[in-house]
Amino acid sequence: MRMQDYEFWFVVGSQFLYGPEVLETVANRAAEMTEVLNASGNLPCKIVYKVTAKTNKEIADVVREANYDPHCAGIITWCHTFSPSKMWINGFVDLQKPYCHFATQYNRQIPNEEIDMDFMNLNQAAHGDREHGFIAARLRMPRKIIAGYWQDEEVQKRLGRWMRTAVGVAVSRELKVMRFGDNMREVAVTEGDKVEVQAKLGWQVNTWAVGDLVKVMNEVTDAEIDELMEVYRANYDFATDNIDAIRYQAREEIAIKKMLDAEGCKAFSNTFQDLYGMEQLPGLASQHLMAQGYGYGGEGDWKVAAMTAIMKAMGEGGSGCSLFMEDYTYNLAPGAEYSLGAHMLEVCPCCAAERPRIETHHLGIGMNEKDPARLVFEGKPGKAIVVSLIDMGGRLRLICQDIECVKPILPMPNLPVARVMWKALPDLTTGVECWITAGGAHHTVLSYDVTAEQMHDWANMMGIEFVHIGKDTTPEALEHDLFLADLAWKGSIIMIRTVAIPSRNRRYFQQCGTGSGRCSSSRANGLPLYPGSSVE
């Protein structure tokens, strides 16, 4: 589904104590707020006012409905009046969608002349928020709390960014990744536990033979290639006379897309070590597929392929710029410390500062029989992040670093690939030390659209560890934080007989970082678990 196909349900908390007139006012105001928020232009998805919930059953019913509605990407709660928190327990323990506590109120200011006890009974969000917030804290629920006046632009934009993150969760839960061959031989960081990742993040990661792709390539017609060539001409400058190489990339792209779409896959990976029956490593083909929203990972890196697809979905409607990236080399001149990111062929043109060129050059690595065509360009300047998901052998860790992309300081006329140059925060060498300390991979997703806050929220929603490297990070502080994280994630060992887990508590076990049962916090039969505790 596209971003606009998702919706978020507005559930308002109250109770019968205040009488029907107050409840009618609450419902009318909730509907008005929904209408104004939807018309603001600051939200990527529609809000749907569902109910002013007054009983345990109303809350449980709307949660069950939300869980099974594929268009509902999350719920937003607000307590106009006081909503006793025990009535939320049954619904919250069953909730499987992202949840935002919107701590706002209908009126911006306290009306000096109008305020009396009737006004106080109706307008007590400050009272209701604390009761409502307690039960989520008590249940150790992953949640986003957004406080502020609902008509303020920045508050609306924060809510919009959270919506995008929740859509990233929905995309993750349904994501299929097509691997053409295995990962690059002997590489550690591109490995990972695909079974655990499917249980944790929802990704279905499977392999298709390169021979299957070659068979589909052989069935592509000249007419199909001609049509795609016109698309290339409309979007890119041809800077090569080797038209056959470009047409071969078009053949590869058409075949890959047919296979992806037939299997419902939104991401794929390949490796230059396994091109059996192919003349060229897909370069232009992979780049143009990424420009259409597909995720990609080089060298068989299925984790970065999936994260690219998810972050592209989260950024939909922005500049559309989240892309597969690889750290290559540094500029260590004093005062001009930069990272140069690129890849052999496969950098998405969404980040191009100017119109990309199609060029054909020799690629002296892998099984290429002929010179692959690829897009060559410089990346645009701007604030961005780089993100790496790694398998720590017991849990998943999402590492995010703030960067500032710049116009490359050198023209590099003999480098025949797309490239992006950036300043790493807090600075290059400190950032490198922190990245390596955390175990960050050489493959990343670079995004101009998605923020570190959104990735933190996504990790929280998915129940995985998050590490942020920013302007104030030091190696010593990060090392200390990682040590504490190891204790937290490994400290709680849970041994539970499957038959003893009520279905309503299953969501809490999704917080666990590994099939071994290690987790930072979870629940068993309603009992909170802390590092060092266990339940049998």
Secondary structure, DSSP 8 states (H G I E B T S, - for coil): --GGG-EEEEEEE--GGG-HHHHHHHHHHHHHHHHHHHHSS--SSEEEEEEEE-SHHHHHHHHHHHHH-TTEEEEEEE-SS---GGGGHHHHHH--S-EEEEE--S-SS--TTT-SHHHHHH--HHHHHHHHHHHHHHTT---EEEES-TT-HHHHHHHHHHHHHHHHHHHHHH-EEEEES---TT-STT---HHHHHHHH--EEEEE-HHHHHHHHHH--HHHHHHHHHHHHHHSEE--S-HHHHHHHHHHHHHHHHHHHHHT-SEEE--TT--TT-SS--SHHHHHHHHTT-EEEGGG-HHHHHHHHHHHHHTTTTT--EEEEEEEEEEEETTEEEEEEE-SS---GGGBSS--EEEE----SSS-SS--EEEE-BB--EEEEEEEEEE-SSSEEEEEEEEEEE--SS--TT--S-EEEEEESS-HHHHHHHHHHHT--SEEEEESSS-HHHHHHHHHHHT-EEEEE-TT--HHHHHHHHHHHHHHHHHEE----GGG--GGGHHHHTT-SSTT-EESSEEETTEEE-TT----
